[in-house]
Amino acid sequence: MPRYKHGSGSVYKRGKTWWMTYSVNGHQQWESAKTSDRTIARKLLQEKIGRRAAGRFVVGSDRVTFEVLIQMVKDEYAANARKSTDKVVYRERHLAKSFAGWKASDITVTDLRAFIARRQEEGAANAEINRELATLRRGFNLALQADRIPRMPHFPRLQESAPRAGFFEAGEFQAVLQQLPECLQGPVSFAYLTGWRCRSEVLPCNGAISTSRPASSVSIRAQPKMATGESST
């Protein structure tokens, strides 16, 4: 049996599986190598010892998953009483399609670029994808600050469209309005006056919007509930 210098750790067998033992900051650690091959177990041990020497080894980092990262973001939002936690949940759903169950240490810049490609194929705007990646990046930063992971991957950032600029004057708007079909003049006028988005906010409420007389307030009738108990809008 080969001899190893003091401090290099050791491997031993329990049943059919090899285990590793090594010291971190004076504390002994025991961990399964999850292999029945002694050579592979010893190689894995040496990799851990090497990362420890380089200051890149964090005990328990293998247990930090995508779900842990997202939960850390949610906890930060809750601690700061931020009301936009629903946005984190929404972005989590898209991120989970690519990273659910993944260890944080397994997520690379290549995987992030693959996520970007998938979201673009789904029709997501660059700005939306950037916000989703920012949520995951925040999780990595929080884990890094808490010494739960040794490093994080590079996060690509997509170029976003320039902010919309310029506004219609009343006369210009009326000129455009006269060129629209009659069925669109009402919704477009409503969007112009309220600042609502015509396609995503006004048109879905077609037939459910009513105004008071004189038109000083607007009310929206609740839509019928579906079998799932959720609103149809």
C-alpha positions as CSV (number, residue, x, y, z in Angstrom):
1,M,0.0,0.0,0.0
2,P,1.5,3.4,-0.9
3,R,2.4,5.8,1.9
4,Y,1.1,9.4,1.9
5,K,2.5,12.4,3.8
6,H,0.8,13.7,6.9
7,G,-2.1,16.0,6.1
8,S,-2.9,14.5,2.7
9,G,-6.0,12.7,4.1
10,S,-6.8,9.1,3.5
11,V,-9.4,6.9,2.0
12,Y,-11.0,3.8,3.5
13,K,-13.7,1.3,2.6
14,R,-17.1,0.9,4.1
15,G,-19.0,-2.0,2.6
16,K,-18.5,-1.6,-1.2
17,T,-18.0,2.2,-1.1
18,W,-14.8,4.1,-0.6
19,W,-14.9,7.1,1.8
20,M,-12.5,10.0,2.3
21,T,-11.3,11.7,5.5
22,Y,-9.3,15.0,5.6
23,S,-8.9,18.0,7.8
24,V,-10.2,21.5,7.2
25,N,-9.2,24.3,9.6
26,G,-8.3,21.7,12.2
27,H,-11.7,19.9,11.9
28,Q,-11.8,16.3,10.6
29,Q,-14.2,15.7,7.7
30,W,-15.6,12.4,6.5
31,E,-17.3,12.2,3.1
32,S,-18.3,9.4,0.8
33,A,-16.4,9.2,-2.5
34,K,-19.5,7.5,-4.0
35,T,-17.4,5.0,-5.9
36,S,-16.2,1.4,-5.4
37,D,-12.9,2.2,-7.1
38,R,-10.1,3.1,-4.7
39,T,-8.1,4.9,-7.4
40,I,-11.0,7.2,-8.2
41,A,-11.6,7.9,-4.5
42,R,-8.0,8.8,-4.0
43,K,-8.0,11.1,-7.0
44,L,-11.2,12.9,-5.7
45,L,-9.5,13.3,-2.3
46,Q,-6.4,14.9,-3.9
47,E,-8.7,17.3,-5.8
48,K,-10.3,18.4,-2.6
49,I,-6.9,18.8,-0.9
50,G,-5.7,20.9,-3.8
51,R,-8.7,23.2,-3.7
52,R,-8.2,23.5,0.1
53,A,-4.6,24.5,-0.4
54,A,-5.6,27.1,-3.1
55,G,-8.3,28.5,-0.8
56,R,-11.1,27.3,-3.1
57,F,-12.6,24.6,-0.9
58,V,-15.7,25.2,1.2
59,V,-17.1,22.4,3.3
60,G,-20.7,21.7,2.4
61,S,-20.6,23.6,-0.9
62,D,-21.8,20.4,-2.7
63,R,-25.1,20.7,-0.9
64,V,-25.8,24.2,-2.3
65,T,-28.3,23.7,-5.1
66,F,-30.2,26.0,-7.5
67,E,-33.2,25.8,-5.1
68,V,-31.0,26.9,-2.2
69,L,-29.7,29.9,-4.2
70,I,-33.2,31.0,-5.1
71,Q,-34.4,30.6,-1.5
72,M,-31.6,32.9,-0.3
73,V,-32.9,35.5,-2.7
74,K,-36.4,35.1,-1.4
75,D,-35.2,35.3,2.2
76,E,-33.4,38.6,1.4
77,Y,-36.5,40.0,-0.2
78,A,-38.5,39.0,2.9
79,A,-35.9,40.5,5.3
80,N,-36.0,43.8,3.5
81,A,-39.9,43.8,3.2
82,R,-39.7,44.0,-0.6
83,K,-43.0,43.6,-2.2
84,S,-41.7,42.2,-5.5
85,T,-41.2,38.6,-4.4
86,D,-43.7,37.5,-7.0
87,K,-41.2,38.6,-9.7
88,V,-38.6,36.2,-8.2
89,V,-41.1,33.4,-8.2
90,Y,-42.0,34.2,-11.8
91,R,-38.3,34.2,-12.9
92,E,-37.7,31.1,-10.9
93,R,-40.2,29.1,-13.0
94,H,-38.2,29.9,-16.2
95,L,-34.8,29.3,-14.5
96,A,-36.0,26.0,-13.1
97,K,-36.6,24.6,-16.5
98,S,-32.9,24.6,-17.0
99,F,-31.4,24.3,-13.5
100,A,-33.9,22.5,-11.2
101,G,-32.0,20.1,-9.0
102,W,-28.6,21.3,-10.1
103,K,-25.7,21.9,-7.7
104,A,-24.5,25.5,-7.8
105,S,-21.0,24.2,-8.5
106,D,-22.2,22.5,-11.7
107,I,-23.6,25.6,-13.2
108,T,-21.1,27.1,-15.7
109,V,-21.2,30.0,-18.2
110,T,-21.8,27.4,-20.9
111,D,-25.0,26.3,-19.2
112,L,-26.1,30.0,-18.7
113,R,-25.6,30.6,-22.5
114,A,-27.7,27.5,-23.2
115,F,-30.4,29.0,-20.9
116,I,-30.2,32.3,-22.9
117,A,-30.6,30.4,-26.2
118,R,-33.6,28.5,-24.9
119,R,-35.4,31.6,-23.6
120,Q,-34.7,33.5,-26.9
121,E,-36.3,30.6,-28.8
122,E,-39.3,30.9,-26.5
123,G,-39.6,34.6,-27.6
124,A,-38.4,36.2,-24.4
125,A,-36.9,39.7,-24.7
126,N,-33.3,40.3,-23.8
127,A,-34.3,42.6,-21.0
128,E,-36.5,39.8,-19.5
129,I,-33.7,37.3,-19.8
130,N,-31.2,39.7,-18.1
131,R,-33.6,40.0,-15.1
132,E,-33.9,36.3,-14.8
133,L,-30.1,35.9,-14.9
134,A,-29.8,38.7,-12.4
135,T,-32.0,36.8,-9.9
136,L,-29.8,33.7,-10.2
137,R,-26.6,35.9,-10.0
138,R,-27.9,37.4,-6.8
139,G,-28.4,34.0,-5.3
140,F,-24.7,33.1,-6.1
141,N,-23.5,36.4,-4.6
142,L,-25.5,35.8,-1.4
143,A,-24.0,32.2,-1.1
144,L,-20.5,33.6,-1.8
145,Q,-20.9,36.3,0.9
146,A,-22.1,33.6,3.4
147,D,-19.1,31.4,2.6
148,R,-21.3,28.6,1.3
149,I,-19.6,28.4,-2.1
150,P,-16.0,29.1,-3.1
151,R,-16.7,30.9,-6.5
152,M,-19.4,31.6,-9.0
153,P,-19.6,31.5,-12.8
154,H,-19.4,34.5,-15.1
155,F,-22.9,35.7,-16.0
156,P,-23.3,36.9,-19.6
157,R,-25.4,40.1,-20.1
158,L,-27.4,40.7,-23.3
159,Q,-27.8,44.0,-25.0
160,E,-31.2,45.5,-24.3
161,S,-33.2,47.7,-26.6
162,A,-32.9,51.5,-26.0
163,P,-35.7,52.9,-23.8
164,R,-38.7,54.2,-25.7
165,A,-38.4,58.0,-26.4
166,G,-40.8,60.6,-27.7
167,F,-44.5,61.1,-27.2
168,F,-47.5,61.9,-29.4
169,E,-48.9,65.3,-29.1
170,A,-52.7,65.4,-28.9
171,G,-53.1,66.4,-32.6
172,E,-50.7,63.7,-33.8
173,F,-52.5,61.1,-31.8
174,Q,-55.9,62.1,-33.3
175,A,-54.4,61.9,-36.8
176,V,-53.3,58.4,-36.2
177,L,-56.5,57.4,-34.5
178,Q,-58.6,58.4,-37.5
179,Q,-56.6,55.9,-39.6
180,L,-57.4,52.9,-37.3
181,P,-60.4,50.6,-37.7
182,E,-63.3,51.7,-35.5
183,C,-63.0,48.6,-33.3
184,L,-59.5,49.6,-32.2
185,Q,-60.2,53.3,-31.7
186,G,-61.8,52.8,-28.3
187,P,-59.0,50.6,-26.8
188,V,-56.2,52.7,-28.3
189,S,-57.8,55.9,-26.9
190,F,-58.1,54.3,-23.5
191,A,-54.4,53.2,-23.6
192,Y,-53.4,56.7,-24.6
193,L,-55.2,58.4,-21.8
194,T,-54.3,55.9,-19.0
195,G,-50.8,54.8,-20.1
196,W,-51.8,51.2,-20.0
197,R,-50.1,48.8,-22.5
198,C,-52.6,48.2,-25.3
199,R,-51.8,44.6,-26.2
200,S,-51.0,43.1,-22.8
201,E,-53.3,45.2,-20.5
202,V,-56.2,46.9,-22.4
203,L,-57.1,44.3,-25.1
204,P,-57.3,41.3,-22.6
205,C,-60.0,43.4,-20.7
206,N,-62.1,43.9,-23.8
207,G,-65.7,44.1,-22.7
208,A,-64.9,44.3,-19.0
209,I,-64.0,48.0,-18.8
210,S,-66.6,50.5,-17.9
211,T,-66.4,54.3,-17.1
212,S,-68.5,56.4,-14.8
213,R,-70.5,59.4,-16.0
214,P,-68.9,61.8,-16.3
215,A,-65.8,59.7,-17.1
216,S,-63.9,60.4,-13.9
217,S,-63.3,56.7,-12.9
218,V,-62.8,53.4,-14.5
219,S,-63.8,50.0,-13.2
220,I,-62.9,46.5,-14.5
221,R,-65.4,43.6,-14.0
222,A,-63.9,40.4,-12.6
223,Q,-63.6,37.7,-15.2
224,P,-65.4,34.3,-14.7
225,K,-63.3,31.8,-12.8
226,M,-62.1,28.7,-14.5
227,A,-62.3,25.2,-13.2
228,T,-58.9,25.6,-11.5
229,G,-60.3,28.4,-9.4
230,E,-58.1,31.0,-11.1
231,S,-59.2,34.0,-12.9
232,S,-59.3,33.7,-16.7
233,T,-57.1,36.8,-17.1
